[in-house]
């Protein structure tokens, strides 16, 4: 059984190198300001031309996970532009004023397309994570939830994420483990039923955002993940 390996990319060169290293997908981000902002559609076109990998694009215009009515119109337009530029899917996550998954905003954006999407760590910041997961299960076309199991990182959320994956096969199938993923996390997550993994700075030399994604580093993660999943039932 092959697990999915996703790498965060900032430009076409990152995407090319992720593909050379054996990644399955890139998450395209326009900038790293405030934990990531949306790219311009022109960048999506460049990345689409540079790689045959699946490309999912971050949809976020401000810090945090909130939004408002006026911004939702912009987000809907951007999502349509990304699809037209060749994106395969969208990465987004929004919370309402009560700290719950904002199903209304997500539904408005989802109504305009037919693309699959990843929920981007909003579940980690929700006031009630169990309720947040229940809401996510009701939303159309969701096939991944990028999560660290905590609002901080996987080092702090690993136990909770493993417990959720073990107790709920439906959630386990959605989990894409990310948030300072370390090699020692992978065996535990795989045994719990997690089959998707997300790399950020770990795909770059010395973990530096000034460096491009390194194909050899991606390759070491590919080897590790494949070794852990090789003997699992298909």
C-alpha positions as CSV (number, residue, x, y, z in Angstrom):
1,X,0.0,0.0,0.0
2,X,1.4,3.4,-0.9
3,X,0.8,6.4,1.3
4,X,0.3,10.0,0.0
5,X,3.2,12.4,0.5
6,X,2.5,16.1,0.0
7,X,5.1,18.9,0.0
8,X,4.4,22.6,0.5
9,X,5.6,24.6,-2.5
10,X,6.2,28.3,-3.0
11,X,7.0,28.3,-6.7
12,X,7.5,26.1,-9.7
13,X,11.1,25.0,-8.8
14,X,9.8,23.6,-5.5
15,X,7.1,21.7,-7.3
16,X,9.6,20.2,-9.8
17,X,11.9,19.1,-7.0
18,X,9.1,17.6,-5.0
19,X,8.1,15.5,-8.0
20,X,11.8,14.5,-8.5
21,X,11.9,13.3,-4.9
22,X,8.8,11.1,-5.2
23,X,6.1,13.3,-3.8
24,X,2.5,12.7,-4.8
25,X,1.1,16.2,-4.4
26,X,2.1,19.8,-3.7
27,X,0.3,22.4,-1.7
28,X,0.9,25.7,-3.3
29,X,1.2,28.8,-1.0
30,X,1.8,32.4,-2.2
31,X,3.7,33.5,0.8
32,X,4.4,32.4,4.4
33,X,3.1,35.5,6.0
34,X,0.8,34.7,8.9
35,X,1.1,30.9,8.4
36,X,0.4,31.2,4.6
37,X,-1.5,33.3,2.1
38,X,-3.1,32.6,-1.2
39,X,-0.9,32.9,-4.4
40,X,-1.8,34.8,-7.5
41,X,-3.5,32.7,-10.2
42,X,-0.5,33.3,-12.5
43,X,1.7,31.4,-10.1
44,X,-0.7,28.5,-10.2
45,X,-0.3,28.4,-14.0
46,X,3.5,28.3,-13.7
47,X,3.4,25.5,-11.2
48,X,0.8,23.6,-13.3
49,X,3.2,23.8,-16.3
50,X,6.2,22.7,-14.2
51,X,4.8,19.5,-12.7
52,X,2.5,16.5,-13.4
53,X,1.8,16.2,-9.6
54,X,-1.6,17.0,-8.2
55,X,-1.6,20.7,-7.2
56,X,-3.8,22.0,-4.4
57,X,-3.8,25.7,-3.7
58,X,-4.2,27.5,-0.3
59,X,-7.2,29.8,-0.1
60,X,-6.6,32.3,2.7
61,X,-6.4,36.1,2.6
62,X,-5.7,36.9,6.3
63,X,-4.2,35.6,9.4
64,X,-6.1,33.0,11.4
65,X,-9.2,31.1,10.3
66,X,-11.9,33.9,10.3
67,X,-13.4,35.6,7.3
68,X,-16.4,37.8,6.6
69,X,-19.1,38.3,3.9
70,X,-17.1,40.7,1.7
71,X,-14.0,38.5,1.7
72,X,-16.0,35.4,0.9
73,X,-16.8,37.0,-2.5
74,X,-13.1,37.4,-3.1
75,X,-12.4,33.8,-2.0
76,X,-15.0,32.4,-4.3
77,X,-13.5,34.3,-7.2
78,X,-10.0,33.2,-6.4
79,X,-11.1,29.5,-6.1
80,X,-12.6,29.8,-9.6
81,X,-9.4,31.4,-10.9
82,X,-7.3,28.6,-9.5
83,X,-9.4,26.0,-11.1
84,X,-9.2,27.8,-14.4
85,X,-5.4,28.0,-14.0
86,X,-5.1,24.2,-13.6
87,X,-5.3,23.6,-9.9
88,X,-6.6,20.1,-9.0
89,X,-8.1,21.2,-5.6
90,X,-8.2,23.8,-2.9
91,X,-6.9,23.9,0.7
92,X,-8.9,26.0,3.1
93,X,-10.3,26.1,6.6
94,X,-12.6,28.7,8.3
95,X,-14.0,29.0,11.8
96,X,-17.0,31.1,12.8
97,X,-17.3,33.5,15.7
98,X,-18.1,30.6,18.1
99,X,-14.9,28.8,17.3
100,X,-16.7,26.1,15.2
101,X,-16.1,25.0,11.6
102,X,-17.8,27.7,9.5
103,X,-19.9,25.4,7.4
104,X,-21.8,28.3,5.9
105,X,-18.7,30.0,4.5
106,X,-17.2,26.7,3.3
107,X,-20.5,25.7,1.7
108,X,-20.7,29.0,-0.2
109,X,-17.2,28.5,-1.6
110,X,-17.9,24.8,-2.4
111,X,-21.1,25.6,-4.3
112,X,-19.1,27.1,-7.2
113,X,-17.0,24.1,-8.2
114,X,-16.6,20.4,-8.3
115,X,-13.0,20.1,-7.1
116,X,-11.8,18.1,-4.0
117,X,-10.4,20.0,-1.1
118,X,-8.3,19.8,2.0
119,X,-9.4,21.4,5.3
120,X,-6.4,23.3,6.5
121,X,-5.8,23.0,10.3
122,X,-8.9,24.9,11.3
123,X,-10.0,21.7,13.1
124,X,-6.9,22.1,15.3
125,X,-8.0,25.6,16.4
126,X,-11.7,24.8,17.0
127,X,-13.0,25.1,20.5
128,X,-14.5,21.6,20.4
129,X,-12.5,19.3,18.2
130,X,-15.0,16.4,18.3
131,X,-17.8,18.7,17.1
132,X,-15.5,20.2,14.4
133,X,-14.8,16.7,13.0
134,X,-18.5,15.9,13.0
135,X,-19.2,19.0,11.0
136,X,-16.4,18.2,8.5
137,X,-17.9,14.8,7.9
138,X,-21.0,16.6,6.6
139,X,-19.3,18.8,4.0
140,X,-19.2,17.8,0.3
141,X,-16.0,16.7,-1.6
142,X,-13.7,16.9,1.5
143,X,-11.1,14.2,1.1
144,X,-8.3,15.4,3.4
145,X,-7.9,17.2,6.7
146,X,-4.4,18.7,7.3
147,X,-4.0,18.4,11.1
148,X,-1.4,18.2,13.8
149,X,-3.9,17.1,16.5
150,X,-3.2,20.3,18.3
151,X,-3.1,24.1,17.7
152,X,0.7,23.9,18.1
153,X,2.3,21.0,16.3
154,X,2.5,17.3,16.0
155,X,4.9,16.9,18.9
156,X,2.1,18.2,21.1
157,X,-0.9,16.7,19.3
158,X,0.5,13.3,18.3
159,X,-1.2,11.3,21.0
160,X,-4.6,12.9,20.4
161,X,-4.3,12.4,16.6
162,X,-3.4,8.8,17.0
163,X,-6.3,8.2,19.4
164,X,-8.7,9.8,16.9
165,X,-7.4,7.7,14.0
166,X,-7.6,4.5,16.0
167,X,-11.2,5.2,17.2
168,X,-12.7,6.4,13.9
169,X,-11.7,4.9,10.6
170,X,-13.6,7.5,8.7
171,X,-11.5,10.3,10.3
172,X,-8.3,8.3,9.9
173,X,-9.0,8.1,6.1
174,X,-9.2,11.9,6.0
175,X,-6.1,12.8,8.1
176,X,-3.1,14.3,6.4
177,X,-0.6,14.6,9.3
178,X,1.3,17.8,9.2
179,X,2.7,20.5,11.4
180,X,6.4,19.9,12.0
181,X,6.2,16.2,11.1
182,X,9.2,14.3,12.3
183,X,10.5,10.9,11.1
184,X,9.7,9.3,14.4
185,X,6.1,10.3,14.2
186,X,5.5,8.3,11.0
187,X,5.5,4.7,12.3
188,X,3.0,5.6,15.1
189,X,0.7,7.4,12.7
190,X,0.8,4.6,10.1
191,X,0.0,1.9,12.7
192,X,-3.0,4.1,13.8
193,X,-4.3,4.1,10.2
194,X,-3.0,7.4,8.9
195,X,-2.0,7.2,5.2
196,X,-1.2,10.9,4.2
197,X,1.7,13.1,5.3
198,X,2.5,16.8,4.7
199,X,6.0,18.3,4.7
200,X,6.9,21.9,5.1
201,X,10.4,23.0,6.1
202,X,11.5,19.3,6.5
203,X,11.7,19.1,2.7
204,X,14.3,21.9,2.6
205,X,18.0,21.9,3.5
206,X,18.5,22.7,7.2
207,X,14.8,23.4,7.4
208,X,15.4,26.8,5.9
209,X,12.7,28.6,4.0
210,X,15.4,30.4,2.0
211,X,16.3,27.1,0.4
212,X,14.3,25.4,-2.4
213,X,12.7,22.0,-1.7
214,X,15.4,19.4,-1.9
215,X,14.6,16.3,-4.0
216,X,17.0,14.1,-2.0
217,X,15.3,15.1,1.3
218,X,11.9,14.4,-0.2
219,X,13.2,11.0,-1.3
220,X,14.3,10.1,2.2
221,X,10.7,10.8,3.4
222,X,9.3,8.8,0.5
223,X,11.5,5.8,1.5
224,X,10.6,6.0,5.1
225,X,6.8,6.2,4.5
226,X,6.9,3.5,1.9
227,X,8.8,1.2,4.2
228,X,6.3,1.7,7.0
229,X,3.3,1.0,4.7
230,X,4.8,-1.7,2.5
231,X,3.3,-4.6,4.4
232,X,-0.1,-3.1,5.1
233,X,-3.2,-4.7,3.5
234,X,-4.3,-3.0,0.3
